[in-house]
Amino acid sequence: MPDPAVLPEQAEPHADYDQDYYAWLLDNARLLREGRLAEADVAHIAEELQDIGNSERRAVESFLRLLMLHLLKWRHQPALRSSSWAQSIGNARFELEKRLADSPSLRPRLPEFAARNYAGARKGSARETGLPLDTFPADCPFTIEQMLDDDYWPD
């Protein structure tokens, strides 16, 4: 049975980016594999690669923001700590490490991402806990090492 992800040889013109994105992806992947670079839609390929990179960065930032939010809740509501919160912290750490293993060039940017996303984590913690915003420090109280350490649980 033929692979549904592989398009049969196409007569020119090649699949159009704006008309059939899926066919365009498969067509250009085939052209690249065959070394037919002159026929590939280089401008759109470059745009898509940039978008994939941005998506990876956004995922790392999102999991980092979620991790900070849950660590803040853990620290500031000790009586409400639960296995669900511990699982959320563990999941965020796991997802971050997985993405950083795939894209290690993002690891040195974690301090920048933490600084950029801490305010959102702080506000989210205040909303979720019902505690006043000023309960939570204005600057992130956790180091990158602490946040990624499976054995770190703020008191």
C-alpha positions as CSV (number, residue, x, y, z in Angstrom):
1,M,0.0,0.0,0.0
2,P,1.5,3.4,-0.9
3,D,2.5,5.8,1.9
4,P,-0.2,8.5,2.1
5,A,2.3,11.1,3.1
6,V,4.2,10.7,-0.2
7,L,2.7,12.4,-3.2
8,P,3.2,10.8,-6.6
9,E,5.4,12.7,-9.0
10,Q,3.7,15.9,-10.0
11,A,3.8,17.7,-13.3
12,E,4.8,21.3,-13.1
13,P,3.7,23.5,-11.4
14,H,4.4,22.2,-7.9
15,A,1.8,22.4,-5.1
16,D,1.0,25.9,-4.2
17,Y,1.7,27.1,-0.6
18,D,-1.5,29.2,-0.4
19,Q,-3.8,26.6,-2.0
20,D,-2.8,23.3,-0.4
21,Y,-0.4,23.6,2.5
22,Y,-0.2,19.9,3.1
23,A,0.6,19.1,-0.5
24,W,3.1,22.0,-0.6
25,L,4.9,20.5,2.5
26,L,5.2,17.1,0.9
27,D,6.1,18.4,-2.5
28,N,8.9,20.6,-1.1
29,A,10.2,17.8,1.2
30,R,10.4,15.6,-1.9
31,L,12.2,18.3,-3.9
32,L,14.7,18.8,-1.1
33,R,15.4,15.1,-0.7
34,E,15.9,14.8,-4.4
35,G,18.4,17.7,-4.4
36,R,16.1,19.8,-6.7
37,L,16.8,23.0,-4.7
38,A,16.1,25.3,-7.7
39,E,12.5,24.0,-7.8
40,A,11.9,24.3,-4.1
41,D,9.9,27.2,-2.7
42,V,12.8,28.5,-0.7
43,A,11.2,31.7,0.5
44,H,8.2,29.9,2.1
45,I,10.5,27.1,3.4
46,A,12.6,29.7,5.2
47,E,9.5,31.3,6.6
48,E,8.2,27.9,7.8
49,L,11.5,27.0,9.4
50,Q,11.5,30.3,11.3
51,D,8.0,29.7,12.4
52,I,9.0,26.2,13.7
53,G,11.8,27.8,15.7
54,N,9.5,30.4,17.1
55,S,7.0,27.7,18.1
56,E,9.7,25.8,20.0
57,R,10.8,29.0,21.8
58,R,7.2,29.8,22.7
59,A,6.7,26.2,24.0
60,V,9.7,26.5,26.3
61,E,8.5,29.9,27.5
62,S,5.0,28.6,28.2
63,F,6.2,25.6,30.2
64,L,8.6,27.8,32.1
65,R,5.8,30.3,32.9
66,L,3.6,27.4,34.1
67,L,6.4,26.0,36.2
68,M,7.0,29.4,37.9
69,L,3.2,29.7,38.5
70,H,3.0,26.3,40.2
71,L,6.2,26.8,42.2
72,L,4.8,30.1,43.5
73,K,1.6,28.4,44.5
74,W,3.5,25.6,46.2
75,R,5.6,28.1,48.2
76,H,2.7,30.4,49.2
77,Q,-0.1,27.9,49.9
78,P,1.6,25.1,51.8
79,A,-1.7,23.9,53.4
80,L,-3.1,23.3,49.9
81,R,-0.2,21.4,48.4
82,S,-1.5,18.3,46.6
83,S,-0.3,15.5,44.4
84,S,-2.0,17.4,41.5
85,W,0.2,20.4,42.1
86,A,3.3,18.2,42.4
87,Q,2.3,16.5,39.1
88,S,1.9,19.8,37.4
89,I,5.4,20.9,38.5
90,G,6.8,17.6,37.4
91,N,5.1,17.7,34.0
92,A,6.4,21.2,33.4
93,R,9.9,20.2,34.3
94,F,9.7,17.1,32.1
95,E,8.4,19.1,29.1
96,L,11.1,21.7,29.5
97,E,13.9,19.2,29.7
98,K,12.5,17.3,26.7
99,R,12.4,20.5,24.6
100,L,15.8,21.7,25.9
101,A,17.3,18.3,24.9
102,D,15.9,18.7,21.4
103,S,17.0,22.4,21.2
104,P,19.9,23.0,23.6
105,S,20.6,26.4,22.1
106,L,17.5,27.6,24.0
107,R,19.0,26.6,27.4
108,P,21.2,29.7,27.7
109,R,18.2,31.9,27.1
110,L,16.2,30.5,30.1
111,P,17.1,33.5,32.3
112,E,15.8,35.9,29.6
113,F,12.6,33.8,29.2
114,A,12.1,33.6,33.0
115,A,12.5,37.4,33.3
116,R,10.1,38.0,30.4
117,N,7.4,35.5,31.7
118,Y,7.6,35.9,35.5
119,A,5.1,38.8,35.7
120,G,2.5,36.6,34.0
121,A,3.3,33.7,36.3
122,R,3.0,36.0,39.3
123,K,-0.4,37.4,38.1
124,G,-1.6,33.9,37.3
125,S,-0.6,32.7,40.8
126,A,-2.5,35.6,42.4
127,R,-5.6,34.8,40.3
128,E,-5.5,31.1,41.0
129,T,-4.8,31.4,44.7
130,G,-7.0,34.4,45.5
131,L,-4.0,35.9,47.3
132,P,-3.1,39.6,46.7
133,L,-0.6,40.1,44.0
134,D,1.9,41.7,46.4
135,T,2.0,38.3,48.3
136,F,4.3,37.2,45.5
137,P,7.8,38.7,45.0
138,A,8.2,41.2,42.2
139,D,11.2,39.3,40.9
140,C,11.4,35.6,40.4
141,P,12.6,34.0,43.6
142,F,13.8,30.8,41.9
143,T,17.0,30.2,40.0
144,I,16.9,28.3,36.7
145,E,18.8,25.5,38.4
146,Q,16.2,25.3,41.1
147,M,13.3,25.4,38.7
148,L,14.7,22.5,36.6
149,D,15.8,20.4,39.7
150,D,13.4,17.5,40.3
151,D,14.4,17.5,43.9
152,Y,13.7,21.2,44.5
153,W,10.5,22.1,46.3
154,P,10.2,25.6,47.7
155,D,9.2,26.0,51.3
